């Protein structure tokens, strides 16, 4: 490809849902080919953590997991692309092929700079570390606020408190798909059973990774159904709780800290 040729990479996005781009599809294909997230990350020039972040984001975004994997650390672990994952990758590639063909035709009639200006992404990005797709499973109206339940996996329901105006503006209704946006700093981790806390959401899970920084630790928790929650806690707290991969923990999230978005 010459510097003047127009290069278009498809990035699919619906409403406020996170985008799925070629980089994520390439990871699915690499994992399918190599059977390992570590090996796939090496092939694509990604860090081990970066690859795991993509896997978790994809599995959270779709109704069923696209990649099933057991964390194996940087030494590697077995990973399998599901039938749904292959379908997504195939569909994406078909869209990419159609776009490439259309761009080739347009380049014959548009100046290179005009074509570049014509195709660009207006997609919105979110700083929320957790974006989990689900289906509205419960709604309780109050005088000012409403309580909304969002089923994100079998046996896993998140509860959000929204104003009645927000519920109306979003058009939320039972059975309607929505996405929960949760900042990682809003996820509190605890150990032990029978906890008594004011947090409306208490989600049990298993620690799949822990990445320590100078001040904070990023901890990923498998909550079932191929879904993952990521929490950012202080390094001191992580050490005090002795959080390690394989530990069972409870993720605590206040209902008011959930943001719901729809198409």
VOGU-3710 file (C-alpha; in Angstrom, 3 decimals, decimal comma):
1> xxxxxxxxxx> 0,000/0,000/0,000  1,323/3,436/-0,956  1,112/6,480/1,379  -1,626/7,947/-0,842  -3,910/4,920/-0,823  -6,997/5,035/1,365  -6,960/2,462/4,144  -10,283/1,689/5,816  -10,590/-0,478/8,908  -14,104/-1,408/9,931
11> xxxxxxxxxx> -15,174/-0,555/13,480  -18,683/-1,696/14,318  -20,623/0,104/17,006  -24,255/0,328/18,053  -25,496/3,154/20,275  -23,384/3,450/23,414  -22,018/-0,082/23,204  -18,221/-0,296/22,980  -16,787/-0,648/19,483  -15,578/-3,904/17,989
21> xxxxxxxxxx> -12,715/-3,271/15,595  -10,267/-5,227/13,508  -7,795/-5,495/16,391  -10,286/-7,449/18,468  -11,327/-9,658/15,573  -7,667/-10,361/14,822  -7,210/-11,568/18,398  -10,180/-13,952/18,064  -8,674/-15,369/14,884  -5,201/-15,690/16,417
31> xxxxxxxxxx> -6,553/-17,495/19,486  -8,544/-19,816/17,222  -5,383/-20,591/15,265  -2,956/-20,960/18,173  -5,190/-22,126/21,035  -3,519/-19,729/23,442  -4,103/-16,116/24,428  -0,435/-15,707/25,298  0,690/-16,951/21,883  -1,979/-14,852/20,142
41> xxxxxxxxxx> -0,835/-11,731/21,997  2,775/-12,362/20,969  1,775/-12,770/17,324  -0,162/-9,504/17,340  2,394/-7,522/19,322  0,117/-7,123/22,331  0,972/-7,384/25,988  -0,426/-10,359/27,869  -2,606/-8,035/29,942  -3,795/-6,144/26,869
51> xxxxxxxxxx> -4,922/-9,382/25,226  -6,755/-10,511/28,359  -8,476/-7,123/28,575  -9,775/-7,570/25,005  -11,017/-11,090/25,729  -12,853/-9,952/28,820  -14,372/-6,950/27,042  -15,616/-9,114/24,165  -17,128/-11,731/26,463  -18,845/-9,007/28,477
61> xxxxxxxxxx> -20,238/-7,366/25,362  -21,856/-10,402/23,757  -24,684/-12,534/25,119  -22,465/-15,648/25,061  -18,673/-15,883/25,442  -16,614/-15,606/22,256  -13,466/-17,027/23,849  -13,337/-19,531/26,672  -10,048/-19,585/28,504  -8,410/-20,554/31,747
71> xxxxxxxxxx> -5,820/-17,994/32,903  -2,394/-19,521/32,535  -0,213/-16,526/33,201  2,471/-15,378/30,838  3,588/-18,987/30,447  0,367/-19,662/28,565  -3,023/-21,250/29,088  -5,456/-23,139/26,913  -8,039/-21,013/25,105  -10,870/-21,950/22,762
81> xxxxxxxxxx> -12,886/-19,782/20,406  -16,568/-20,687/20,661  -18,900/-21,230/17,720  -20,353/-17,773/18,422  -16,842/-16,307/18,336  -16,163/-17,802/14,907  -19,503/-16,508/13,627  -18,680/-12,990/14,828  -15,234/-13,067/13,219  -16,619/-14,391/9,927
91> xxxxxxxxxx> -19,398/-11,797/9,837  -16,926/-9,000/10,570  -14,592/-10,113/7,801  -17,486/-10,158/5,346  -18,344/-6,585/6,278  -14,671/-5,622/5,886  -14,570/-7,214/2,402  -17,683/-5,320/1,318  -16,282/-2,033/2,613  -12,935/-2,642/0,882
101> xxxxxxxxxx> -14,729/-3,240/-2,415  -16,824/-0,089/-2,012  -13,773/2,024/-1,143  -11,915/0,723/-4,191  -14,762/2,001/-6,374  -14,888/5,359/-4,586  -11,150/5,932/-4,979  -11,702/6,031/-8,729  -13,980/9,064/-8,416  -12,816/10,852/-5,249
111> xxxxxxxxxx> -9,574/12,594/-4,502  -7,576/10,790/-1,857  -8,002/13,514/0,777  -11,759/13,770/0,180  -12,142/10,034/0,603  -10,213/10,129/3,877  -12,525/12,849/5,174  -15,560/10,866/4,042  -14,800/7,765/6,125  -14,061/8,405/9,769
121> xxxxxxxxxx> -15,503/7,233/13,052  -17,811/9,359/15,153  -18,116/6,586/17,720  -18,279/7,608/21,333  -15,783/6,162/23,781  -16,318/5,648/27,486  -13,820/5,744/30,334  -15,789/3,107/32,271  -13,566/0,021/32,643  -16,545/-2,338/32,841
131> xxxxxxxxxx> -19,174/-2,517/30,114  -21,520/-5,465/30,556  -24,357/-6,234/28,193  -27,579/-7,588/29,652  -31,357/-7,621/29,557  -33,731/-5,679/31,775  -35,146/-8,279/34,147  -36,886/-6,188/36,799  -38,322/-2,691/37,224  -39,715/-1,108/40,372
141> xxxxxxxxxx> -41,008/2,450/40,139  -40,775/4,900/43,017  -41,990/8,451/43,485  -38,719/9,906/42,153  -36,384/7,022/41,338  -36,758/3,591/39,804  -34,919/0,371/40,567  -33,842/-1,521/37,459  -32,491/-5,060/37,393  -30,198/-6,078/34,536
151> xxxxxxxxxx> -29,497/-9,761/33,946  -25,941/-10,005/32,577  -25,502/-13,789/32,943  -27,351/-16,786/34,334  -27,702/-16,156/38,048  -26,053/-12,721/37,830  -28,274/-9,649/38,036  -27,101/-6,083/38,552  -29,286/-3,471/40,193  -29,227/0,187/39,214
161> xxxxxxxxxx> -31,057/3,169/40,671  -32,126/5,713/38,053  -34,452/8,664/38,073  -37,867/7,992/36,561  -37,010/10,594/33,931  -33,915/8,634/32,925  -35,913/5,406/32,676  -38,396/7,146/30,393  -35,701/8,815/28,282  -33,914/5,488/27,778
171> xxxxxxxxxx> -37,156/3,692/27,032  -36,266/0,913/29,445  -38,689/-1,999/29,571  -38,665/-5,631/30,656  -36,739/-7,773/28,221  -35,037/-4,825/26,549  -31,243/-5,044/26,072  -29,062/-2,511/27,853  -25,476/-2,123/28,896  -24,154/-1,403/32,386
181> xxxxxxxxxx> -21,167/0,944/32,611  -19,180/0,712/35,849  -15,923/2,453/36,682  -13,387/0,017/38,078  -12,831/2,301/41,079  -16,512/1,813/42,003  -16,011/-1,950/42,430  -15,117/-2,846/46,015  -13,730/-6,323/46,708  -14,279/-8,294/49,885
191> xxxxxxxxxx> -13,542/-11,771/51,163  -15,743/-13,946/53,336  -19,405/-14,976/53,328  -22,509/-13,520/54,926  -21,313/-9,956/54,467  -23,560/-7,204/55,776  -23,150/-4,094/53,642  -25,259/-1,303/52,214  -24,023/-2,082/48,673  -27,042/-3,210/46,636
201> xxxxxxxxxx> -24,936/-5,385/44,355  -23,001/-8,245/45,924  -21,587/-10,459/43,191  -19,564/-13,568/43,977  -16,698/-14,519/41,701  -13,184/-15,867/41,315  -10,057/-13,765/40,827  -8,562/-14,426/37,377  -5,762/-11,853/37,365  -4,020/-9,265/39,486
211> xxxxxxxxxx> -1,752/-6,570/38,089  0,093/-4,436/40,647  1,263/-0,891/40,104  3,145/1,475/42,371  -0,053/2,652/44,067  -2,972/0,561/42,804  -3,817/-2,982/41,768  -6,131/-3,951/38,907  -7,995/-7,140/39,702  -10,251/-9,079/37,315
221> xxxxxxxxxx> -13,015/-11,289/38,687  -14,868/-14,015/36,788  -18,539/-13,643/37,758  -19,824/-16,496/35,588  -21,376/-16,775/32,157  -18,158/-15,612/30,541  -18,509/-12,198/32,214  -15,755/-10,386/34,063  -15,652/-7,448/36,450  -12,493/-5,388/36,867
231> xxxxxxxxxx> -11,756/-3,556/40,104  -9,069/-1,004/40,869  -8,054/-1,016/44,536  -5,084/0,370/46,363  -2,040/-1,876/46,485  -2,209/-1,659/50,262  -5,768/-3,036/50,242  -4,868/-5,831/47,842  -1,976/-6,845/50,086  -4,071/-6,592/53,240
241> xxxxxxxxxx> -6,733/-8,892/51,746  -4,025/-11,159/50,307  -5,891/-11,270/47,009  -4,476/-13,877/44,656  -5,547/-15,604/41,447  -8,047/-18,334/42,269  -9,417/-16,646/45,394  -13,168/-16,387/45,826  -14,228/-12,792/46,431  -17,372/-10,693/46,469
251> xxxxxxxxxx> -17,630/-7,590/44,307  -19,633/-4,828/45,972  -21,158/-2,068/43,838  -23,604/0,603/44,934  -26,714/0,721/42,750  -26,217/4,453/42,260  -22,796/3,790/40,713  -24,241/1,916/37,730  -24,924/3,803/34,516  -27,298/2,159/32,054
261> xxx> -27,141/2,813/28,319  -29,301/1,618/25,431  -29,163/1,657/21,662
//
